[in-house]
Amino acid sequence: MKAYVLHKIGDFRLETVSDPVPKENEVIVAVKAAGICGSDISRVYQSGTYSYPLIPGHEFAGEVAELGTGVDASWKNRRVGVFPLIPCGVCAPCQKKQYEMCRNYGYLGSRSAGGFAEYVAVPAENLIALPDEVSYEAAAMLEPMAVAVHSMRRIGPKQNEKIVVCGLGTIGMFLVMFLREAGMEQIFTIGNKAFQKQIVTRMGISSDQYCDCKQQNGDEWLKEQTDGLGADVFFECVGKEETFAQAIGNAAPAGRVMAVGNPASDMGLNRNTYWKILRNQLTVMGTWNSSFTHDLEDDWHYVLKRLKEGRIRPEEMISHRLPFDRLEEGFHIMRDKTEDYGKVMGEMEVFV
């Protein structure tokens, strides 16, 4: 099969490799669509991964092409989304079905072969069946959408609260989408690109609820928008020390801060920032990944229900659609920032 293989940092090639063979309780998924995550860019060009060679890609969807032993025959030829985290099943969080906090997890696309390939081996337990109403493109974004939903549901915003989303990458954009779908109206967004304003405006955010932090002072803008009281809920989706300090500094008394962005570097707290946590009695929470338990109330089913009912349209986030043999162009666009981009999507049927 054809696959994009990372041999070492910066050495990323489209090549022919052996087809995967399913182990017990695994299936082979024929990949139909795969999105590029920002973490894929750092993994390929900056930080590397756990072992080489490796096929990256953890945001993907496809069709079950082959079954390993022990897999229910009804999965054959099913359209599926894929939860990329492979829990150990034995640690304390796993015993509570809190698989996103597994102490010894595997992960498709970083610790084992992922979705930038024609075929990928996936544990059957990691599959979610797709309704006919849900496209492969939308299903390939289930993972980042569920991450956004997980942070939203953990912090529990209310309709009368002032909510800030700082950082309008993929997760921040999906947060705005799901906050709007949940009926939140007082959503204040902070970004740094004109196309981000265009997207959130289409989601129902008015122009005065968007701050371009390259053109405006975010702290002063937030004071104006919140009448000097601060935000009841602040989602920090950047992962930088200065934006985390901004979240703490602009949280209302008894406010809640949700740290969502992966850290870009070491993070620290100065004395004044720490005092604000104490004196304003803030709740500071963190989130990573999403809940997938096969229960209807988990994050993935929350997203899938809204996709099926047409209540959200994540396809509006896709800025680039590339055939499989040109997928590396998308990596270059995201790495070099030569073009504005939302979600870069690979259409993986070119070799089928």
N, C-alpha and C positions, 0 to 999 in steps of 0.2 A: 504494500500500500504506500501511498504518498503521505508524508508527515513532515512537519517542521521540527527539527531536532536541535536542541541546544547542546553543544559540545563543550563549551566553556564560555565565560563571560565575553559577549560580543561575537561569538562564533555560532551563528544561528542559520541553519540551512534547510531548504526544502529538498528532501531526498527520498529514496525508496528504502523502506524498512520492512521487516517481516510483519505479517498480519498478527494481531494479538490472538491468543488462544484462551478461551474462558476457563478459569479454575472452577472448583466447586462453588456453587451459589453466586457465580458471576454470569453476566451476559456480555455480549459484544454489541455495542451501539454503533450504528452507522451514523456518523455525525452529519447533520444537515445545516446547522448554523452555529457559529461560535463567535462570541464577542471578545475583544481585547480589553483587559483590565489594566489600570495603571500599575498594579503590582507586577503584571507581566513585563512591562517596560523596564522596571527596576531589576527584575529577575534576569532578564536577557542581557541588559547592557550595563548594569551597575553592581548588584549584590551577588548575582549567581544563585545557585540552588544547592540542594542537599547532596545530589550525586549526578554524575554525567555518564553517558548521554541521557537527556531527558526530553520528552515531548511536553511542552507547557500547554496551558489552556484549561481553565476551570469553569468558564461560563459557556455552556454548550447544551444543545438539545439534538435529538435525532430519533432514529427508529431502531428498535431491537432486532438485530439481524441473526443472532445465534445465542443459544442457551447452553450454559454449563450444567453439570449434574446438580440435582437438588433444586433447580429453579422451576417454579410453576409454569407449565406450558402456555398459560394464557398470556404471558408476556411477549411471546413471539409476534413480531411485526407490529407491536404497539408503538405509538408515538409517545416519547417520554422526555421529561426534563430530568436533570441529574443534580443531586445534592453532592458537592465535591468532597466534603469532609467525611472521612471514613473513621468512625469512632472505634475505640478498642473494645467497648462493651463491658469492661470489667471494673474500671475505675469508679470512684465515688460519684462524680457527676453523671457518668453513664448509667449508673444504677438508678439515678433519679430522672433518667431520660433527658438530661441536660447535655446533650451530645456536643453542643457548640463549645462546651468547656472541658471536653475530654482531655485527660492528662497525657495521653499517648496516642494521638490520632495520626492517621495517614491523610493524604490530601492529593486528589487528582490534579495533575498539572504542576505540582511542586515537589511532592515526595514520591509520586508514581506517575506513569504516563497519562497525559491529559488529552484535551479535545482538539488540539490543532493537528488533526490527523483525519484520515478517512474513517478509521475505526478505532474504538477505545474499549478496553475491558473495564466494566463497572460492576460493583457488587449489586445484586438485585435489590438489596435493602435500600439502596440509594436512589432508586427510580421513583418518579412520580408520573402517573399516567396523565396524558394531556387530553382535554376535551377537544372536539373538532373545531370549536370556536377559537382556539388558541394557536397562533402561528408558531412555527419553529423559531422565528426571530424573537418573538415575545418570550418564548420559553427559554431561549438562550440568555435572557436577562432576568430570569427568576432569581438567580443567586444575588445579584446586587439589589434587586427590589426587596427581597426578603431581609437583607442586611439593613436596609433603610427602615423597613417595617419593624424589625426587631428593636431598633433604637427608639422608634416612636412609641411602641407599645410598652417598653420598659419605663420610659419617663412619664407616660400618661398625661399628655397635654389636654387641656379642657377648652371648650369653645370660647369662653370669655377671657382667656389668657392671651398675653402678648408673647409671641413665639418668634425667635430669631433662628435663621439657618445661615450660618457663616461658612462659605465654601460651596461653590456650585459646580463641583465635579459630578460624576455619575451618581454617587450616593446622595449628595446634597440635592441634586435635581429630583431624584426619586423621593426623597423625603418631602420636598415641596408637593410633589404629585399626590402622595398618600395623605399628607396633612390636609390638602384641599379636598380630597375625596372623603375624608373623615369629617368635613364640615368646618374646619378651622378657617377663620377669616383674617385674624390679626397676625399675619405671617410677614415678617420683615426679613428680606434676603440681602446678603452681602456677597458680591461677586467682583470680578475684575475684567470681564470681557463683554463686548457688546452683544455677542450672540447669546450669552447667558441670559441677558435681560430679555431678549426676544423669546427665548424658550419659556421662562417663568411667566412672562406676560401672556403667552398662549395658555398657560395653566390657570390664569385668573388672577395673577399678582399685578396690582396696579403699578404704574411707573413710580409713584411716590413710596412704594413699599420695596423698592430696589435701590441699593447703594452700590455704586461703582467705587470700590475702595482705592482705585488708582486716581480718581478725580475728587473724591470727598474724604473727609476725616470720619472714619467709621464711628468713633466714640461720640463725636459731636452729633452726628446724624442719628445715632440710636437714642441719645438723650432727647432730641427733638421729637422723635417718633413715639417715645414712651413717656413724654411729659416729665422727664427727669427721674422717673421711678425705676427704670430698668426693665429687663425682660423676665417674665415669669418662667419661661423655658428657653434655654439657649443651646442649640445644637452646634458644636464645634466640629466641622467636617474638613478641616485643613490639616491638622496635626503638626502645628508649629507652636513654639513657646509663646510667641507674641499674640497669636490668635487665641490660645488657651487663656492667657492673661486677660485678653479683651473680653472673653466670655465671663470670667470671674468678675471683672470690673464692671460689667454691664448687666449683671444679674440683679434682679430686684431682691429686696429683703425676703428671706425664706424661698428664694428662687431655686430652680433646678438647672444644673449644667450637665449635658450629656456629651462626653468625649467620644467622637465617632471616627475622626481622621486618624489613619495610621501615622505614627510619628516619623517626621522627615529627618529628625536628628535627636540628640539628647534633649530632654525637657527638664526645666527647673522652675522653681517658684521663688520669687523674691519675697522679702518680708512683708511688703505692703499687700501683695496678692494673697498671701497666706492669711493676713489679718482680715481681708475682705471675706474669705471663706468663714472665718470664725465669727466676726461681728455681724455678718448678714445671715448667719445660720443657714448657709447654702447646702444643698444636697448635690454632690458631685458624683456622677456615675460614669461608667465606661461600658462600651459594648464592642463585641467582635463577633462577626458571623451571625447566624440565625438559627432558629429552632426548626428541626425537621424530625418529627416523631411518628409520622403516619396518622396522627390524630387530626381531625378537621380543624381544631383550634390552633395548630402550629402556624408559624409564619409563612411557610410555603403554601399551605392551603388557604390562608388568608389572602395571599396575592392571587393564587389561581382562581379563587372564587370571583374576585373583582375583574380578572381578565376575561373569564367566561361570560360574565354579565355585561361586559363592555363598559365598565365604570372607569377604567383607566386605559390609556393608550401609550404604552411605552415606546412603540415604534416611532413616535414623534421625537424621541431622543436620538435616533440613529442619524448620524450625519454622513457616514460613508458606508457603502455596501461594496465589498470587494470579492471577486471570485477567489477561490482557494489559492490558485497559483500566483495571485498578486497580493496575498495577505501581508507579506513583509512590508509592502508600501504603507500599510496602516501603522505598523510598528514605527516606521521612520517618521510619519506625520506626527505621531504622539510623542516620540522621543525628541524630535527637533522642533516641534511646535511650528511647522511651516504653514499650517492651515488651522483655522478654527475647527474644533471637533467636539462632538458629543459622544455618542457610542459608535465605535468603529466595529462593523459587523462583517465577518467572513461568511460567504455563502459557499458551503462546502460540497455542493453537488457537481462541481465542474468535472471531476474525474469519474463520476458514476456513469 
